[in-house]
Amino acid sequence: MYYMLKRKGVNMNQYNMIASIVEAETSANFEELMQDEEFKKLFESLVGKVNGTSIALQLSEYANNNLI
């Protein structure tokens, strides 16, 4: 997964920052959320289009509304 993101311009620090925000907003483990195909597709669709904080907040909203 990380290699795909790296090709889109996401480095490990950005990935960790996104994961930290999502975990704080949802109280869920980011890696477990990434197991959900729709969550993962949303993550991949946002990478490179919006900033990391925006990605994290949109993912958190999705997770809170659909997974938790």
PQR file with spaces between the fields and no chain letter, atoms N, CA, C, O and H, PARSE charges and radii, in Angstrom:
ATOM       1  N    MET     1       0.813   -1.186    0.000 -0.4000 1.5000
ATOM       2  CA   MET     1       0.000    0.000    0.000 -0.0000 2.0000
ATOM       3  C    MET     1       0.859    1.253    0.000  0.5500 1.7000
ATOM       4  O    MET     1       0.616    2.176   -0.777 -0.5500 1.4000
ATOM       5  N    TYR     2       1.866    1.290    0.870 -0.4000 1.5000
ATOM       6  CA   TYR     2       2.693    2.490    0.967 -0.0000 2.0000
ATOM       7  C    TYR     2       3.377    2.795   -0.360  0.5500 1.7000
ATOM       8  O    TYR     2       3.533    3.964   -0.713 -0.5500 1.4000
ATOM       9  H    TYR     2       2.064    0.540    1.501  0.4000 1.0000
ATOM      10  N    TYR     3       3.790    1.766   -1.103 -0.4000 1.5000
ATOM      11  CA   TYR     3       4.482    2.015   -2.366 -0.0000 2.0000
ATOM      12  C    TYR     3       3.563    2.678   -3.374  0.5500 1.7000
ATOM      13  O    TYR     3       4.006    3.537   -4.137 -0.5500 1.4000
ATOM      14  H    TYR     3       3.664    0.817   -0.817  0.4000 1.0000
ATOM      15  N    MET     4       2.294    2.298   -3.394 -0.4000 1.5000
ATOM      16  CA   MET     4       1.329    2.939   -4.273 -0.0000 2.0000
ATOM      17  C    MET     4       1.181    4.406   -3.890  0.5500 1.7000
ATOM      18  O    MET     4       1.121    5.275   -4.760 -0.5500 1.4000
ATOM      19  H    MET     4       1.935    1.601   -2.775  0.4000 1.0000
ATOM      20  N    LEU     5       1.122    4.681   -2.598 -0.4000 1.5000
ATOM      21  CA   LEU     5       0.973    6.051   -2.132 -0.0000 2.0000
ATOM      22  C    LEU     5       2.213    6.877   -2.434  0.5500 1.7000
ATOM      23  O    LEU     5       2.112    8.055   -2.776 -0.5500 1.4000
ATOM      24  H    LEU     5       1.171    3.976   -1.891  0.4000 1.0000
ATOM      25  N    LYS     6       3.370    6.265   -2.309 -0.4000 1.5000
ATOM      26  CA   LYS     6       4.617    6.965   -2.585 -0.0000 2.0000
ATOM      27  C    LYS     6       4.655    7.416   -4.044  0.5500 1.7000
ATOM      28  O    LYS     6       5.142    8.505   -4.348 -0.5500 1.4000
ATOM      29  H    LYS     6       3.452    5.308   -2.032  0.4000 1.0000
ATOM      30  N    ARG     7       4.140    6.578   -4.945 -0.4000 1.5000
ATOM      31  CA   ARG     7       4.089    6.967   -6.358 -0.0000 2.0000
ATOM      32  C    ARG     7       3.186    8.176   -6.555  0.5500 1.7000
ATOM      33  O    ARG     7       3.389    8.957   -7.485 -0.5500 1.4000
ATOM      34  H    ARG     7       3.745    5.694   -4.698  0.4000 1.0000
ATOM      35  N    LYS     8       2.191    8.337   -5.690 -0.4000 1.5000
ATOM      36  CA   LYS     8       1.272    9.471   -5.793 -0.0000 2.0000
ATOM      37  C    LYS     8       1.768   10.678   -5.000  0.5500 1.7000
ATOM      38  O    LYS     8       1.086   11.701   -4.941 -0.5500 1.4000
ATOM      39  H    LYS     8       2.026    7.703   -4.935  0.4000 1.0000
ATOM      40  N    GLY     9       2.929   10.570   -4.401 -0.4000 1.5000
ATOM      41  CA   GLY     9       3.523   11.704   -3.706 -0.0000 2.0000
ATOM      42  C    GLY     9       3.286   11.766   -2.210  0.5500 1.7000
ATOM      43  O    GLY     9       3.510   12.814   -1.604 -0.5500 1.4000
ATOM      44  H    GLY     9       3.483    9.738   -4.450  0.4000 1.0000
ATOM      45  N    VAL    10       2.840   10.678   -1.592 -0.4000 1.5000
ATOM      46  CA   VAL    10       2.619   10.654   -0.145 -0.0000 2.0000
ATOM      47  C    VAL    10       3.825    9.989    0.512  0.5500 1.7000
ATOM      48  O    VAL    10       4.143    8.835    0.223 -0.5500 1.4000
ATOM      49  H    VAL    10       2.657    9.827   -2.084  0.4000 1.0000
ATOM      50  N    ASN    11       4.491   10.726    1.396 -0.4000 1.5000
ATOM      51  CA   ASN    11       5.616   10.114    2.096 -0.0000 2.0000
ATOM      52  C    ASN    11       5.136    9.507    3.413  0.5500 1.7000
ATOM      53  O    ASN    11       3.979    9.678    3.798 -0.5500 1.4000
ATOM      54  H    ASN    11       4.232   11.663    1.630  0.4000 1.0000
ATOM      55  N    MET    12       6.008    8.816    4.084 -0.4000 1.5000
ATOM      56  CA   MET    12       5.632    8.107    5.301 -0.0000 2.0000
ATOM      57  C    MET    12       5.179    9.072    6.399  0.5500 1.7000
ATOM      58  O    MET    12       4.273    8.741    7.164 -0.5500 1.4000
ATOM      59  H    MET    12       6.948    8.677    3.772  0.4000 1.0000
ATOM      60  N    ASN    13       5.788   10.255    6.493 -0.4000 1.5000
ATOM      61  CA   ASN    13       5.362   11.233    7.502 -0.0000 2.0000
ATOM      62  C    ASN    13       3.925   11.671    7.257  0.5500 1.7000
ATOM      63  O    ASN    13       3.142   11.784    8.201 -0.5500 1.4000
ATOM      64  H    ASN    13       6.524   10.523    5.872  0.4000 1.0000
ATOM      65  N    GLN    14       3.569   11.918    5.997 -0.4000 1.5000
ATOM      66  CA   GLN    14       2.196   12.308    5.668 -0.0000 2.0000
ATOM      67  C    GLN    14       1.231   11.175    5.990  0.5500 1.7000
ATOM      68  O    GLN    14       0.161   11.409    6.551 -0.5500 1.4000
ATOM      69  H    GLN    14       4.205   11.826    5.230  0.4000 1.0000
ATOM      70  N    TYR    15       1.604    9.955    5.638 -0.4000 1.5000
ATOM      71  CA   TYR    15       0.765    8.790    5.909 -0.0000 2.0000
ATOM      72  C    TYR    15       0.530    8.654    7.407  0.5500 1.7000
ATOM      73  O    TYR    15      -0.598    8.424    7.841 -0.5500 1.4000
ATOM      74  H    TYR    15       2.474    9.766    5.183  0.4000 1.0000
ATOM      75  N    ASN    16       1.586    8.795    8.195 -0.4000 1.5000
ATOM      76  CA   ASN    16       1.473    8.679    9.652 -0.0000 2.0000
ATOM      77  C    ASN    16       0.621    9.801   10.234  0.5500 1.7000
ATOM      78  O    ASN    16      -0.143    9.577   11.174 -0.5500 1.4000
ATOM      79  H    ASN    16       2.503    8.982    7.842  0.4000 1.0000
ATOM      80  N    MET    17       0.748   11.011    9.680 -0.4000 1.5000
ATOM      81  CA   MET    17      -0.056   12.136   10.145 -0.0000 2.0000
ATOM      82  C    MET    17      -1.533   11.879    9.859  0.5500 1.7000
ATOM      83  O    MET    17      -2.380   12.113   10.721 -0.5500 1.4000
ATOM      84  H    MET    17       1.368   11.192    8.917  0.4000 1.0000
ATOM      85  N    ILE    18      -1.846   11.399    8.660 -0.4000 1.5000
ATOM      86  CA   ILE    18      -3.229   11.076    8.305 -0.0000 2.0000
ATOM      87  C    ILE    18      -3.761   10.000    9.243  0.5500 1.7000
ATOM      88  O    ILE    18      -4.868   10.119    9.770 -0.5500 1.4000
ATOM      89  H    ILE    18      -1.158   11.209    7.960  0.4000 1.0000
ATOM      90  N    ALA    19      -2.975    8.958    9.449 -0.4000 1.5000
ATOM      91  CA   ALA    19      -3.390    7.862   10.334 -0.0000 2.0000
ATOM      92  C    ALA    19      -3.639    8.367   11.753  0.5500 1.7000
ATOM      93  O    ALA    19      -4.618    7.969   12.385 -0.5500 1.4000
ATOM      94  H    ALA    19      -2.076    8.862    9.022  0.4000 1.0000
ATOM      95  N    SER    20      -2.783    9.221   12.254 -0.4000 1.5000
ATOM      96  CA   SER    20      -2.934    9.749   13.624 -0.0000 2.0000
ATOM      97  C    SER    20      -4.210   10.557   13.775  0.5500 1.7000
ATOM      98  O    SER    20      -4.925   10.418   14.768 -0.5500 1.4000
ATOM      99  H    SER    20      -1.987    9.544   11.741  0.4000 1.0000
ATOM     100  N    ILE    21      -4.499   11.405   12.789 -0.4000 1.5000
ATOM     101  CA   ILE    21      -5.720   12.218   12.861 -0.0000 2.0000
ATOM     102  C    ILE    21      -6.951   11.322   12.805  0.5500 1.7000
ATOM     103  O    ILE    21      -7.888   11.495   13.583 -0.5500 1.4000
ATOM     104  H    ILE    21      -3.919   11.517   11.982  0.4000 1.0000
ATOM     105  N    VAL    22      -6.944   10.361   11.878 -0.4000 1.5000
ATOM     106  CA   VAL    22      -8.094    9.453   11.759 -0.0000 2.0000
ATOM     107  C    VAL    22      -8.301    8.685   13.054  0.5500 1.7000
ATOM     108  O    VAL    22      -9.433    8.558   13.521 -0.5500 1.4000
ATOM     109  H    VAL    22      -6.183   10.220   11.246  0.4000 1.0000
ATOM     110  N    GLU    23      -7.239    8.178   13.636 -0.4000 1.5000
ATOM     111  CA   GLU    23      -7.363    7.427   14.883 -0.0000 2.0000
ATOM     112  C    GLU    23      -7.888    8.312   16.015  0.5500 1.7000
ATOM     113  O    GLU    23      -8.674    7.850   16.843 -0.5500 1.4000
ATOM     114  H    GLU    23      -6.319    8.281   13.257  0.4000 1.0000
ATOM     115  N    ALA    24      -7.467    9.561   16.060 -0.4000 1.5000
ATOM     116  CA   ALA    24      -7.946   10.473   17.098 -0.0000 2.0000
ATOM     117  C    ALA    24      -9.420   10.815   16.905  0.5500 1.7000
ATOM     118  O    ALA    24     -10.165   10.940   17.877 -0.5500 1.4000
ATOM     119  H    ALA    24      -6.829    9.936   15.388  0.4000 1.0000
ATOM     120  N    GLU    25      -9.833   10.964   15.665 -0.4000 1.5000
ATOM     121  CA   GLU    25     -11.216   11.346   15.363 -0.0000 2.0000
ATOM     122  C    GLU    25     -12.202   10.179   15.464  0.5500 1.7000
ATOM     123  O    GLU    25     -13.399   10.388   15.659 -0.5500 1.4000
ATOM     124  H    GLU    25      -9.227   10.863   14.875  0.4000 1.0000
ATOM     125  N    THR    26     -11.689    8.946   15.329 -0.4000 1.5000
ATOM     126  CA   THR    26     -12.584    7.794   15.285 -0.0000 2.0000
ATOM     127  C    THR    26     -12.403    6.817   16.440  0.5500 1.7000
ATOM     128  O    THR    26     -13.285    5.994   16.686 -0.5500 1.4000
ATOM     129  H    THR    26     -10.716    8.777   15.171  0.4000 1.0000
ATOM     130  N    SER    27     -11.300    6.889   17.143 -0.4000 1.5000
ATOM     131  CA   SER    27     -10.932    5.914   18.176 -0.0000 2.0000
ATOM     132  C    SER    27     -10.799    4.508   17.595  0.5500 1.7000
ATOM     133  O    SER    27     -10.978    3.515   18.300 -0.5500 1.4000
ATOM     134  H    SER    27     -10.584    7.558   16.944  0.4000 1.0000
ATOM     135  N    ALA    28     -10.482    4.436   16.303 -0.4000 1.5000
ATOM     136  CA   ALA    28     -10.292    3.151   15.627 -0.0000 2.0000
ATOM     137  C    ALA    28      -8.867    3.067   15.099  0.5500 1.7000
ATOM     138  O    ALA    28      -8.244    4.086   14.802 -0.5500 1.4000
ATOM     139  H    ALA    28     -10.337    5.242   15.730  0.4000 1.0000
ATOM     140  N    ASN    29      -8.364    1.860   14.985 -0.4000 1.5000
ATOM     141  CA   ASN    29      -7.042    1.619   14.442 -0.0000 2.0000
ATOM     142  C    ASN    29      -7.063    1.854   12.934  0.5500 1.7000
ATOM     143  O    ASN    29      -7.884    1.274   12.223 -0.5500 1.4000
ATOM     144  H    ASN    29      -8.870    1.032   15.225  0.4000 1.0000
ATOM     145  N    PHE    30      -6.159    2.705   12.446 -0.4000 1.5000
ATOM     146  CA   PHE    30      -6.137    3.069   11.027 -0.0000 2.0000
ATOM     147  C    PHE    30      -5.909    1.862   10.134  0.5500 1.7000
ATOM     148  O    PHE    30      -6.559    1.726    9.097 -0.5500 1.4000
ATOM     149  H    PHE    30      -5.492    3.176   13.023  0.4000 1.0000
ATOM     150  N    GLU    31      -4.997    0.991   10.523 -0.4000 1.5000
ATOM     151  CA   GLU    31      -4.707   -0.185    9.698 -0.0000 2.0000
ATOM     152  C    GLU    31      -5.926   -1.104    9.596  0.5500 1.7000
ATOM     153  O    GLU    31      -6.148   -1.732    8.561 -0.5500 1.4000
ATOM     154  H    GLU    31      -4.470    1.102   11.366  0.4000 1.0000
ATOM     155  N    GLU    32      -6.708   -1.183   10.661 -0.4000 1.5000
ATOM     156  CA   GLU    32      -7.940   -1.973   10.602 -0.0000 2.0000
ATOM     157  C    GLU    32      -8.969   -1.320    9.686  0.5500 1.7000
ATOM     158  O    GLU    32      -9.672   -2.009    8.947 -0.5500 1.4000
ATOM     159  H    GLU    32      -6.528   -0.673   11.502  0.4000 1.0000
ATOM     160  N    LEU    33      -9.056    0.017    9.735 -0.4000 1.5000
ATOM     161  CA   LEU    33      -9.960    0.714    8.817 -0.0000 2.0000
ATOM     162  C    LEU    33      -9.544    0.492    7.368  0.5500 1.7000
ATOM     163  O    LEU    33     -10.389    0.382    6.480 -0.5500 1.4000
ATOM     164  H    LEU    33      -8.485    0.576   10.335  0.4000 1.0000
ATOM     165  N    MET    34      -8.237    0.426    7.137 -0.4000 1.5000
ATOM     166  CA   MET    34      -7.734    0.226    5.766 -0.0000 2.0000
ATOM     167  C    MET    34      -8.079   -1.164    5.222  0.5500 1.7000
ATOM     168  O    MET    34      -7.924   -1.411    4.026 -0.5500 1.4000
ATOM     169  H    MET    34      -7.550    0.514    7.858  0.4000 1.0000
ATOM     170  N    GLN    35      -8.536   -2.058    6.070 -0.4000 1.5000
ATOM     171  CA   GLN    35      -8.967   -3.383    5.623 -0.0000 2.0000
ATOM     172  C    GLN    35     -10.294   -3.302    4.863  0.5500 1.7000
ATOM     173  O    GLN    35     -10.607   -4.171    4.049 -0.5500 1.4000
ATOM     174  H    GLN    35      -8.661   -1.857    7.041  0.4000 1.0000
ATOM     175  N    ASP    36     -11.072   -2.245    5.140 -0.4000 1.5000
ATOM     176  CA   ASP    36     -12.347   -2.048    4.458 -0.0000 2.0000
ATOM     177  C    ASP    36     -12.080   -1.510    3.049  0.5500 1.7000
ATOM     178  O    ASP    36     -11.419   -0.483    2.891 -0.5500 1.4000
ATOM     179  H    ASP    36     -10.818   -1.539    5.801  0.4000 1.0000
ATOM     180  N    GLU    37     -12.584   -2.191    2.045 -0.4000 1.5000
ATOM     181  CA   GLU    37     -12.305   -1.826    0.651 -0.0000 2.0000
ATOM     182  C    GLU    37     -12.811   -0.432    0.294  0.5500 1.7000
ATOM     183  O    GLU    37     -12.127    0.303   -0.418 -0.5500 1.4000
ATOM     184  H    GLU    37     -13.121   -3.024    2.173  0.4000 1.0000
ATOM     185  N    GLU    38     -13.988   -0.054    0.770 -0.4000 1.5000
ATOM     186  CA   GLU    38     -14.530    1.271    0.438 -0.0000 2.0000
ATOM     187  C    GLU    38     -13.709    2.378    1.103  0.5500 1.7000
ATOM     188  O    GLU    38     -13.472    3.424    0.498 -0.5500 1.4000
ATOM     189  H    GLU    38     -14.544   -0.651    1.349  0.4000 1.0000
ATOM     190  N    PHE    39     -13.280    2.152    2.338 -0.4000 1.5000
ATOM     191  CA   PHE    39     -12.426    3.113    3.037 -0.0000 2.0000
ATOM     192  C    PHE    39     -11.118    3.283    2.273  0.5500 1.7000
ATOM     193  O    PHE    39     -10.651    4.401    2.052 -0.5500 1.4000
ATOM     194  H    PHE    39     -13.473    1.303    2.830  0.4000 1.0000
ATOM     195  N    LYS    40     -10.540    2.158    1.875 -0.4000 1.5000
ATOM     196  CA   LYS    40      -9.279    2.178    1.140 -0.0000 2.0000
ATOM     197  C    LYS    40      -9.431    2.891   -0.204  0.5500 1.7000
ATOM     198  O    LYS    40      -8.563    3.671   -0.596 -0.5500 1.4000
ATOM     199  H    LYS    40     -10.920    1.250    2.055  0.4000 1.0000
ATOM     200  N    LYS    41     -10.530    2.626   -0.908 -0.4000 1.5000
ATOM     201  CA   LYS    41     -10.774    3.296   -2.191 -0.0000 2.0000
ATOM     202  C    LYS    41     -10.911    4.802   -2.002  0.5500 1.7000
ATOM     203  O    LYS    41     -10.391    5.585   -2.796 -0.5500 1.4000
ATOM     204  H    LYS    41     -11.236    1.993   -0.590  0.4000 1.0000
ATOM     205  N    LEU    42     -11.613    5.200   -0.945 -0.4000 1.5000
ATOM     206  CA   LEU    42     -11.753    6.624   -0.666 -0.0000 2.0000
ATOM     207  C    LEU    42     -10.388    7.243   -0.395  0.5500 1.7000
ATOM     208  O    LEU    42     -10.072    8.310   -0.921 -0.5500 1.4000
ATOM     209  H    LEU    42     -12.035    4.563   -0.300  0.4000 1.0000
ATOM     210  N    PHE    43      -9.591    6.587    0.411 -0.4000 1.5000
ATOM     211  CA   PHE    43      -8.239    7.063    0.717 -0.0000 2.0000
ATOM     212  C    PHE    43      -7.444    7.253   -0.566  0.5500 1.7000
ATOM     213  O    PHE    43      -6.844    8.306   -0.783 -0.5500 1.4000
ATOM     214  H    PHE    43      -9.847    5.720    0.838  0.4000 1.0000
ATOM     215  N    GLU    44      -7.443    6.244   -1.406 -0.4000 1.5000
ATOM     216  CA   GLU    44      -6.685    6.302   -2.657 -0.0000 2.0000
ATOM     217  C    GLU    44      -7.209    7.391   -3.579  0.5500 1.7000
ATOM     218  O    GLU    44      -6.429    8.023   -4.291 -0.5500 1.4000
ATOM     219  H    GLU    44      -7.930    5.389   -1.230  0.4000 1.0000
ATOM     220  N    SER    45      -8.509    7.618   -3.578 -0.4000 1.5000
ATOM     221  CA   SER    45      -9.085    8.638   -4.463 -0.0000 2.0000
ATOM     222  C    SER    45      -8.744   10.054   -4.003  0.5500 1.7000
ATOM     223  O    SER    45      -8.693   10.971   -4.823 -0.5500 1.4000
ATOM     224  H    SER    45      -9.143    7.104   -3.000  0.4000 1.0000
ATOM     225  N    LEU    46      -8.511   10.243   -2.718 -0.4000 1.5000
ATOM     226  CA   LEU    46      -8.218   11.575   -2.185 -0.0000 2.0000
ATOM     227  C    LEU    46      -6.739   11.943   -2.281  0.5500 1.7000
ATOM     228  O    LEU    46      -6.397   13.124   -2.337 -0.5500 1.4000
ATOM     229  H    LEU    46      -8.552    9.498   -2.052  0.4000 1.0000
ATOM     230  N    VAL    47      -5.872   10.951   -2.300 -0.4000 1.5000
ATOM     231  CA   VAL    47      -4.430   11.194   -2.333 -0.0000 2.0000
ATOM     232  C    VAL    47      -4.076   11.976   -3.598  0.5500 1.7000
ATOM     233  O    VAL    47      -4.451   11.603   -4.710 -0.5500 1.4000
ATOM     234  H    VAL    47      -6.150    9.992   -2.255  0.4000 1.0000
ATOM     235  N    GLY    48      -3.354   13.057   -3.398 -0.4000 1.5000
ATOM     236  CA   GLY    48      -2.908   13.870   -4.508 -0.0000 2.0000
ATOM     237  C    GLY    48      -3.916   14.929   -4.939  0.5500 1.7000
ATOM     238  O    GLY    48      -3.598   15.797   -5.752 -0.5500 1.4000
ATOM     239  H    GLY    48      -3.049   13.361   -2.495  0.4000 1.0000
ATOM     240  N    LYS    49      -5.115   14.862   -4.403 -0.4000 1.5000
ATOM     241  CA   LYS    49      -6.142   15.836   -4.772 -0.0000 2.0000
ATOM     242  C    LYS    49      -6.364   16.882   -3.691  0.5500 1.7000
ATOM     243  O    LYS    49      -6.667   18.038   -3.987 -0.5500 1.4000
ATOM     244  H    LYS    49      -5.374   14.157   -3.742  0.4000 1.0000
ATOM     245  N    VAL    50      -6.212   16.474   -2.441 -0.4000 1.5000
ATOM     246  CA   VAL    50      -6.396   17.395   -1.313 -0.0000 2.0000
ATOM     247  C    VAL    50      -5.261   17.182   -0.311  0.5500 1.7000
ATOM     248  O    VAL    50      -4.522   16.202   -0.395 -0.5500 1.4000
ATOM     249  H    VAL    50      -5.965   15.535   -2.200  0.4000 1.0000
ATOM     250  N    ASN    51      -5.135   18.107    0.631 -0.4000 1.5000
ATOM     251  CA   ASN    51      -4.031   17.993    1.587 -0.0000 2.0000
ATOM     252  C    ASN    51      -4.296   16.896    2.622  0.5500 1.7000
ATOM     253  O    ASN    51      -5.408   16.378    2.726 -0.5500 1.4000
ATOM     254  H    ASN    51      -5.736   18.903    0.699  0.4000 1.0000
ATOM     255  N    GLY    52      -3.273   16.561    3.367 -0.4000 1.5000
ATOM     256  CA   GLY    52      -3.347   15.453    4.316 -0.0000 2.0000
ATOM     257  C    GLY    52      -4.403   15.615    5.386  0.5500 1.7000
ATOM     258  O    GLY    52      -5.081   14.650    5.738 -0.5500 1.4000
ATOM     259  H    GLY    52      -2.370   16.982    3.281  0.4000 1.0000
ATOM     260  N    THR    53      -4.556   16.825    5.913 -0.4000 1.5000
ATOM     261  CA   THR    53      -5.567   17.059    6.941 -0.0000 2.0000
ATOM     262  C    THR    53      -6.959   16.847    6.376  0.5500 1.7000
ATOM     263  O    THR    53      -7.813   16.250    7.031 -0.5500 1.4000
ATOM     264  H    THR    53      -4.006   17.610    5.628  0.4000 1.0000
ATOM     265  N    SER    54      -7.190   17.326    5.176 -0.4000 1.5000
ATOM     266  CA   SER    54      -8.489   17.150    4.529 -0.0000 2.0000
ATOM     267  C    SER    54      -8.772   15.676    4.270  0.5500 1.7000
ATOM     268  O    SER    54      -9.897   15.212    4.454 -0.5500 1.4000
ATOM     269  H    SER    54      -6.496   17.811    4.644  0.4000 1.0000
ATOM     270  N    ILE    55      -7.752   14.946    3.843 -0.4000 1.5000
ATOM     271  CA   ILE    55      -7.900   13.496    3.639 -0.0000 2.0000
ATOM     272  C    ILE    55      -8.322   12.838    4.945  0.5500 1.7000
ATOM     273  O    ILE    55      -9.271   12.054    4.982 -0.5500 1.4000
ATOM     274  H    ILE    55      -6.838   15.323    3.693  0.4000 1.0000
ATOM     275  N    ALA    56      -7.602   13.168    6.017 -0.4000 1.5000
ATOM     276  CA   ALA    56      -7.879   12.560    7.324 -0.0000 2.0000
ATOM     277  C    ALA    56      -9.292   12.864    7.797  0.5500 1.7000
ATOM     278  O    ALA    56      -9.978   11.976    8.304 -0.5500 1.4000
ATOM     279  H    ALA    56      -6.832   13.805    5.987  0.4000 1.0000
ATOM     280  N    LEU    57      -9.731   14.095    7.641 -0.4000 1.5000
ATOM     281  CA   LEU    57     -11.066   14.465    8.113 -0.0000 2.0000
ATOM     282  C    LEU    57     -12.160   13.792    7.292  0.5500 1.7000
ATOM     283  O    LEU    57     -13.178   13.376    7.844 -0.5500 1.4000
ATOM     284  H    LEU    57      -9.173   14.816    7.230  0.4000 1.0000
ATOM     285  N    GLN    58     -11.961   13.681    5.987 -0.4000 1.5000
ATOM     286  CA   GLN    58     -12.951   13.002    5.151 -0.0000 2.0000
ATOM     287  C    GLN    58     -13.001   11.511    5.461  0.5500 1.7000
ATOM     288  O    GLN    58     -14.077   10.913    5.493 -0.5500 1.4000
ATOM     289  H    GLN    58     -11.133   14.020    5.539  0.4000 1.0000
ATOM     290  N    LEU    59     -11.833   10.913    5.689 -0.4000 1.5000
ATOM     291  CA   LEU    59     -11.793    9.496    6.053 -0.0000 2.0000
ATOM     292  C    LEU    59     -12.449    9.271    7.417  0.5500 1.7000
ATOM     293  O    LEU    59     -13.165    8.290    7.613 -0.5500 1.4000
ATOM     294  H    LEU    59     -10.960   11.398    5.663  0.4000 1.0000
ATOM     295  N    SER    60     -12.203   10.173    8.342 -0.4000 1.5000
ATOM     296  CA   SER    60     -12.798   10.062    9.672 -0.0000 2.0000
ATOM     297  C    SER    60     -14.311   10.148    9.594  0.5500 1.7000
ATOM     298  O    SER    60     -15.017    9.375   10.241 -0.5500 1.4000
ATOM     299  H    SER    60     -11.621   10.971    8.183  0.4000 1.0000
ATOM     300  N    GLU    61     -14.806   11.082    8.807 -0.4000 1.5000
ATOM     301  CA   GLU    61     -16.249   11.221    8.650 -0.0000 2.0000
ATOM     302  C    GLU    61     -16.837    9.956    8.046  0.5500 1.7000
ATOM     303  O    GLU    61     -17.867    9.467    8.509 -0.5500 1.4000
ATOM     304  H    GLU    61     -14.233   11.710    8.281  0.4000 1.0000
ATOM     305  N    TYR    62     -16.189    9.424    7.015 -0.4000 1.5000
ATOM     306  CA   TYR    62     -16.667    8.185    6.404 -0.0000 2.0000
ATOM     307  C    TYR    62     -16.700    7.048    7.422  0.5500 1.7000
ATOM     308  O    TYR    62     -17.698    6.336    7.536 -0.5500 1.4000
ATOM     309  H    TYR    62     -15.352    9.821    6.639  0.4000 1.0000
ATOM     310  N    ALA    63     -15.605    6.883    8.159 -0.4000 1.5000
ATOM     311  CA   ALA    63     -15.510    5.799    9.134 -0.0000 2.0000
ATOM     312  C    ALA    63     -16.580    5.946   10.219  0.5500 1.7000
ATOM     313  O    ALA    63     -17.253    4.976   10.568 -0.5500 1.4000
ATOM     314  H    ALA    63     -14.794    7.461    8.067  0.4000 1.0000
ATOM     315  N    ASN    64     -16.729    7.144   10.742 -0.4000 1.5000
ATOM     316  CA   ASN    64     -17.710    7.362   11.809 -0.0000 2.0000
ATOM     317  C    ASN    64     -19.149    7.117   11.319  0.5500 1.7000
ATOM     318  O    ASN    64     -19.985    6.627   12.078 -0.5500 1.4000
ATOM     319  H    ASN    64     -16.182    7.932   10.459  0.4000 1.0000
ATOM     320  N    ASN    65     -19.428    7.447   10.089 -0.4000 1.5000
ATOM     321  CA   ASN    65     -20.782    7.304    9.553 -0.0000 2.0000
ATOM     322  C    ASN    65     -21.083    5.893    9.026  0.5500 1.7000
ATOM     323  O    ASN    65     -22.240    5.474    8.989 -0.5500 1.4000
ATOM     324  H    ASN    65     -18.749    7.846    9.473  0.4000 1.0000
ATOM     325  N    ASN    66     -20.041    5.170    8.624 -0.4000 1.5000
ATOM     326  CA   ASN    66     -20.281    3.903    7.938 -0.0000 2.0000
ATOM     327  C    ASN    66     -19.660    2.659    8.562  0.5500 1.7000
ATOM     328  O    ASN    66     -20.104    1.543    8.296 -0.5500 1.4000
ATOM     329  H    ASN    66     -19.101    5.510    8.654  0.4000 1.0000
ATOM     330  N    LEU    67     -18.647    2.844    9.382 -0.4000 1.5000
ATOM     331  CA   LEU    67     -17.914    1.671    9.874 -0.0000 2.0000
ATOM     332  C    LEU    67     -17.961    1.501   11.386  0.5500 1.7000
ATOM     333  O    LEU    67     -17.810    0.386   11.885 -0.5500 1.4000
ATOM     334  H    LEU    67     -18.286    3.751    9.598  0.4000 1.0000
ATOM     335  N    ILE    68     -18.160    2.550   12.094 -0.4000 1.5000
ATOM     336  CA   ILE    68     -18.073    2.485   13.555 -0.0000 2.0000
ATOM     337  C    ILE    68     -19.451    2.643   14.176  0.5500 1.7000
ATOM     338  O    ILE    68     -19.584    2.615   15.399 -0.5500 1.4000
ATOM     339  H    ILE    68     -18.283    3.456   11.689  0.4000 1.0000
